[in-house]
Amino acid sequence: MFIANDKRYDKMIYNRCGKSGLKLSAVSLGFWKNFGSSGRFSDMEEMVHTAFDLGITVFDLANNYGNPYNGSAEENFGRILDGMRHYRDEMCICTKAGYDMWPGPYGDKNGSRKYLTASLDQSLKRMKLDYVDIFYHHIYDPETPLEETALALDNAVRRGKALYVGISNYNKEKTAEISAIFKELHTPFIVNQPSYAMLNRWIERDGLDSYSAENGIGLAVFSPLYQGFLTDRYLKGIPADSRVGKGDTWIGNELDDKMLSKLRCLNEIAEARGQKLSQMALSWVLHNKAVTTVIIGASRAEQIAENAACVEKIDFSTEELSAIEKILAE
């Protein structure tokens, strides 16, 4: 049985999620990659234990996470929980539904009441949980009325299957629309999960970050390292075993000479700050006051320990921010 570090809460930062009473660790552990059936279970277990020992309380899953089959990440997380369920009330466990999950019209990408209700029940069974802390709709579905999606999420709370609800990959316009419905229903809607990174600033251009901050909606951002670009992996080229080298990313063609030069310049600023490039990239994301938590992925426990240290240097000087902006604009 796993026994956690007594000092696990000493260094981590905890931010209130929107206007809710729920606090999230500034760093969350995501299960998108490396927690499927093709991975080594002992490595997954070590990563979760390491994260928890570092004060990371938020564990972010989805029904379709896992390789080679959907749901395997939740199954593995359920197995990991078997050795640490005595800490369940110290965890914020989140899952999502919205992408393709099972064959036929009811498991296809959508936001229908039938799909979301069935998916959550399946997720809880895989993780052997009575409820999740946050249940997200994973992606806006233009073929389902927003009222139906909102009611399905609200129903998850009323059934006792989720404590709070969220949305993911919704822009400002759709966030505002569904938020208005949640207000009428008195649904505990507290968070949106968009992508956001130094190299991906669409939420700023869209106005989603400022809207969320003004309306009491937290942001739990994913892909903060731009699928590994903002690490030291590519500073000297493209390793064969990297995601770009293996063709395991759809943005690999962006890693040209101009991008490599930009990454090296950013790395110089990180070194001057006493950080790794990945740590600075995470600190920069958390510097945006609209962001509640940043979701990191990992393939090794050491990566989690390294990246969780980003909370130690969230502040930036005016000169540093100006220099970063200049590099990013090139």
Legacy VTK file of the C-alpha trace (Angstrom):
# vtk DataFile Version 3.0
C-alpha trace
ASCII
DATASET POLYDATA
POINTS 330 float
0.000 0.000 0.000
1.289 3.435 -0.973
2.162 5.842 1.848
2.457 9.461 0.721
5.140 11.965 1.647
4.143 13.905 4.764
5.502 17.127 3.225
3.629 16.828 -0.072
1.740 20.104 0.362
4.715 22.245 1.361
5.763 23.600 -2.059
2.793 23.249 -4.409
0.527 26.230 -5.085
-3.265 25.788 -4.947
-5.510 28.151 -6.896
-9.227 28.642 -6.457
-11.050 27.466 -9.595
-13.110 30.392 -10.803
-15.626 31.522 -8.207
-16.049 28.024 -6.791
-14.814 26.788 -3.443
-12.612 24.189 -5.134
-8.851 24.707 -5.184
-6.718 22.990 -7.822
-3.006 22.318 -7.656
-1.241 24.724 -10.025
0.178 21.666 -11.808
-2.043 18.745 -12.845
-1.062 15.349 -14.218
-2.635 14.442 -17.570
-3.180 10.901 -18.845
-3.443 11.585 -22.582
-0.190 9.791 -23.361
1.784 6.972 -21.681
-0.985 5.549 -19.502
-2.545 3.139 -22.004
-2.376 -0.635 -22.187
0.839 -0.561 -24.211
2.788 1.066 -21.370
4.476 -0.500 -18.367
2.157 -0.416 -15.359
4.958 0.036 -12.818
6.047 3.225 -14.630
2.487 4.598 -14.582
2.161 3.827 -10.894
5.462 5.520 -10.115
4.401 8.633 -12.028
1.120 8.953 -10.130
2.809 8.352 -6.779
5.510 10.903 -7.608
2.923 13.486 -8.644
0.926 13.003 -5.442
4.078 13.211 -3.304
4.802 16.579 -4.954
1.415 17.962 -3.982
-0.248 17.433 -7.365
-3.862 16.671 -6.521
-5.501 16.999 -9.954
-5.514 13.941 -12.217
-6.936 14.607 -15.672
-8.346 11.742 -17.735
-10.844 11.187 -20.553
-12.919 8.269 -21.754
-10.870 7.903 -24.952
-7.395 8.155 -23.410
-5.245 5.084 -23.800
-3.346 3.208 -26.444
-4.096 0.987 -28.297
-7.720 1.081 -27.111
-9.993 3.747 -25.643
-10.528 3.576 -21.921
-7.278 1.843 -21.014
-5.884 4.939 -19.258
-8.899 4.996 -16.943
-8.540 1.278 -16.327
-4.891 1.675 -15.389
-5.673 4.635 -13.166
-8.281 2.489 -11.412
-5.600 -0.151 -10.787
-3.254 2.507 -9.410
-6.009 3.811 -7.136
-6.409 0.327 -5.673
-3.170 0.931 -3.803
-3.995 4.479 -2.707
-7.789 4.775 -2.367
-7.292 5.863 1.233
-6.191 9.191 -0.308
-9.282 9.556 -2.542
-10.563 12.611 -0.687
-7.215 14.367 -1.235
-7.533 13.959 -5.010
-9.425 15.892 -7.650
-10.160 13.270 -10.304
-11.437 14.549 -13.636
-12.626 12.846 -16.783
-14.105 13.941 -20.095
-16.354 12.672 -22.862
-17.015 13.994 -26.341
-14.734 12.343 -28.873
-15.297 9.010 -30.661
-15.492 6.231 -28.066
-17.365 3.131 -29.233
-18.916 1.943 -32.546
-22.280 3.137 -33.756
-24.208 6.405 -33.569
-24.318 6.589 -29.756
-20.575 6.390 -29.162
-19.549 8.673 -31.974
-18.189 12.186 -31.398
-21.068 14.120 -29.846
-22.553 15.922 -26.890
-25.874 14.135 -26.599
-27.467 13.260 -23.274
-27.316 9.550 -24.165
-23.622 9.566 -25.035
-22.488 11.687 -22.086
-24.566 9.740 -19.555
-23.410 6.340 -20.791
-19.801 7.468 -21.063
-19.621 8.759 -17.501
-21.093 5.521 -16.170
-18.468 3.585 -18.121
-15.654 5.817 -16.860
-16.699 5.374 -13.244
-16.790 1.613 -13.724
-13.298 1.571 -15.241
-11.851 3.643 -12.390
-13.998 1.923 -9.742
-15.291 5.247 -8.444
-18.680 6.415 -7.208
-18.136 9.901 -8.621
-15.578 12.165 -10.300
-14.779 15.613 -9.044
-15.056 17.281 -12.471
-16.828 15.906 -15.554
-16.070 17.733 -18.800
-17.674 17.826 -22.204
-14.515 17.285 -24.256
-15.316 19.249 -27.414
-18.167 21.412 -28.667
-20.626 19.474 -30.824
-22.393 21.653 -33.419
-24.933 18.890 -34.114
-26.286 18.773 -30.560
-28.165 21.703 -28.988
-26.105 23.297 -26.235
-29.146 23.011 -23.956
-29.043 19.220 -24.274
-25.315 19.047 -23.516
-25.717 21.390 -20.548
-28.636 19.369 -19.177
-26.644 16.146 -19.506
-23.768 17.635 -17.505
-26.164 19.086 -14.962
-27.811 15.678 -14.631
-24.431 14.100 -13.835
-24.235 16.326 -10.776
-27.841 15.722 -9.759
-27.264 11.940 -10.020
-24.279 12.253 -7.695
-21.862 11.101 -10.405
-19.889 14.390 -10.547
-19.332 17.245 -8.116
-18.588 19.929 -10.727
-18.774 20.200 -14.505
-16.545 21.730 -17.128
-16.104 22.105 -20.858
-13.051 21.650 -23.055
-12.010 23.104 -26.413
-14.840 25.666 -26.300
-14.071 29.164 -27.571
-15.258 32.361 -25.899
-18.538 32.526 -27.846
-19.648 28.982 -27.038
-18.391 29.250 -23.463
-20.600 32.300 -22.947
-23.602 30.522 -24.488
-23.395 27.393 -22.366
-22.485 29.395 -19.277
-25.790 31.256 -19.528
-27.645 27.930 -19.561
-25.685 26.633 -16.569
-26.588 29.783 -14.631
-30.292 29.150 -15.213
-29.876 25.540 -14.071
-27.668 26.486 -11.103
-25.137 23.927 -12.311
-21.703 24.041 -10.622
-19.913 24.902 -13.870
-16.419 26.018 -12.879
-13.825 25.353 -15.584
-12.893 25.312 -19.267
-9.985 23.234 -20.566
-8.336 24.809 -23.637
-4.896 24.376 -25.158
-2.453 27.178 -24.318
1.292 27.652 -24.578
3.938 30.219 -25.496
3.629 28.919 -29.060
-0.168 28.614 -28.993
-1.889 31.765 -27.735
-5.302 31.432 -29.333
-7.152 31.979 -26.046
-5.637 35.470 -25.859
-6.647 36.355 -29.422
-10.107 34.844 -28.894
-10.557 36.634 -25.585
-11.373 33.391 -23.767
-8.855 34.016 -20.999
-10.101 37.515 -20.162
-13.758 36.423 -20.430
-13.138 33.502 -18.076
-11.342 35.662 -15.527
-14.133 38.240 -15.596
-16.887 35.637 -15.244
-15.429 33.377 -12.579
-14.520 30.436 -14.797
-11.233 28.669 -14.195
-8.904 27.572 -16.993
-7.173 24.185 -16.854
-4.836 24.380 -19.831
-3.354 21.463 -21.754
-0.379 21.067 -24.112
1.559 23.862 -22.340
4.830 22.553 -23.785
3.396 22.502 -27.311
3.736 18.726 -27.578
7.335 18.795 -26.405
8.645 21.699 -28.486
9.181 23.780 -25.344
11.624 21.330 -23.765
15.342 20.777 -24.241
14.700 17.784 -26.519
14.930 19.756 -29.752
17.556 22.352 -28.943
20.189 20.410 -30.892
17.953 18.935 -33.559
15.293 16.235 -33.794
16.060 13.001 -31.876
14.826 9.841 -33.560
12.971 8.746 -30.414
11.154 12.072 -29.944
7.484 12.639 -30.790
8.491 14.592 -33.888
11.088 11.978 -34.823
8.521 9.183 -34.525
5.828 11.177 -36.318
3.651 11.089 -33.184
2.434 14.684 -33.548
0.545 16.626 -36.207
2.659 19.755 -35.682
6.008 18.173 -36.539
6.351 20.192 -39.747
6.481 23.391 -37.653
9.855 22.407 -36.217
11.924 24.164 -38.897
15.139 26.169 -38.551
13.218 29.306 -37.577
11.419 27.457 -34.789
14.660 25.867 -33.546
16.273 29.305 -33.393
13.296 30.633 -31.415
13.503 27.747 -28.949
17.224 28.311 -28.394
16.651 32.000 -27.683
13.900 31.153 -25.189
16.219 28.629 -23.585
18.798 31.352 -22.976
16.239 33.323 -20.982
15.275 30.184 -19.052
18.909 29.497 -18.166
19.348 33.061 -16.944
16.318 32.515 -14.694
17.819 29.296 -13.339
15.189 27.165 -15.067
14.882 24.528 -17.753
13.044 25.676 -20.877
10.081 23.452 -19.956
9.918 24.934 -16.460
9.923 28.484 -17.793
7.245 27.631 -20.348
5.009 26.304 -17.565
5.755 29.278 -15.314
4.866 31.608 -18.194
1.479 29.915 -18.639
0.747 30.150 -14.909
1.747 33.819 -14.991
-1.537 34.417 -16.846
-3.908 35.106 -13.948
-6.805 33.492 -15.809
-5.072 30.097 -15.609
-5.952 27.942 -12.602
-3.859 24.878 -13.384
-1.516 23.668 -16.090
-1.822 20.027 -17.185
1.478 18.282 -17.822
2.089 14.942 -19.476
5.003 12.671 -18.695
6.694 9.436 -19.659
8.925 9.286 -16.581
8.575 10.256 -12.941
11.657 12.477 -13.219
9.858 14.693 -15.737
7.037 15.286 -13.270
9.431 16.291 -10.500
11.303 18.607 -12.859
8.210 20.302 -14.246
6.379 20.602 -10.919
9.248 22.841 -9.788
7.909 25.519 -12.145
5.749 26.808 -9.277
8.891 28.013 -7.519
9.465 30.753 -10.126
6.153 31.973 -11.506
7.038 35.675 -11.380
8.705 37.364 -14.353
10.409 40.730 -14.550
9.181 43.303 -17.047
12.433 42.843 -18.959
12.000 39.076 -19.145
8.435 39.333 -20.398
9.479 41.894 -22.999
12.330 39.700 -24.218
10.025 36.665 -24.453
7.429 38.648 -26.413
10.077 39.806 -28.848
11.241 36.231 -29.489
7.716 34.900 -29.889
6.850 37.668 -32.362
9.777 36.869 -34.671
LINES 1 331
330 0 1 2 3 4 5 6 7 8 9 10 11 12 13 14 15 16 17 18 19 20 21 22 23 24 25 26 27 28 29 30 31 32 33 34 35 36 37 38 39 40 41 42 43 44 45 46 47 48 49 50 51 52 53 54 55 56 57 58 59 60 61 62 63 64 65 66 67 68 69 70 71 72 73 74 75 76 77 78 79 80 81 82 83 84 85 86 87 88 89 90 91 92 93 94 95 96 97 98 99 100 101 102 103 104 105 106 107 108 109 110 111 112 113 114 115 116 117 118 119 120 121 122 123 124 125 126 127 128 129 130 131 132 133 134 135 136 137 138 139 140 141 142 143 144 145 146 147 148 149 150 151 152 153 154 155 156 157 158 159 160 161 162 163 164 165 166 167 168 169 170 171 172 173 174 175 176 177 178 179 180 181 182 183 184 185 186 187 188 189 190 191 192 193 194 195 196 197 198 199 200 201 202 203 204 205 206 207 208 209 210 211 212 213 214 215 216 217 218 219 220 221 222 223 224 225 226 227 228 229 230 231 232 233 234 235 236 237 238 239 240 241 242 243 244 245 246 247 248 249 250 251 252 253 254 255 256 257 258 259 260 261 262 263 264 265 266 267 268 269 270 271 272 273 274 275 276 277 278 279 280 281 282 283 284 285 286 287 288 289 290 291 292 293 294 295 296 297 298 299 300 301 302 303 304 305 306 307 308 309 310 311 312 313 314 315 316 317 318 319 320 321 322 323 324 325 326 327 328 329
